[in-house]
Amino acid sequence: MARNALVDAGFLVALLSRRDSHHQWALTQAPGHAPPWRTCEAVLSEAVHLLGAHGIPPLSELLRRRAVIVAFNLDNDVDPVLRLLQKYADVPISLADACLVRMTETLPDPVILTTDSDFRIYRRHSRQMVPCVMPS
């Protein structure tokens, strides 16, 4: 088990929405990656948008219980994040994805829980694969 489990909006949506096609996968993955799950504010913004009003209460509960914590400050890493946005503009990469990739560069033993296959394209430290767990 990775020491730092990072969560993307896709994982949070899948976990909290029974309608999501990856809901069962997320339920299976959650116990193997003990909280607190680290993320960034951009991921939370995406998750709230995708979940809609019905998803706010369960997401709020994860935040209140500190099962999900914001562990990234863009002010401290703005240049590396902007470089990732520029490098992967043709993929395209979102701000949330760029922040998560940067988090994998700064945290020890990271893994991203995601449903976004673009993480197979992104590279951390320019050449290393981004460690992630996603549906097959």
Secondary structure, 3 states (H helix, E strand, C coil): CCCEEEECHHHHHHHHCCCCCCHHHHHHHHHHCCCCEEECHHHHHHHHHHHCHHHHHHHHHHHHCCCEEECCCHHHCHHHHHHHHHHCCCCCCCHHHHHHHHHHHHCCCEEEECCCHHHHCCEECCCEECCEECCC
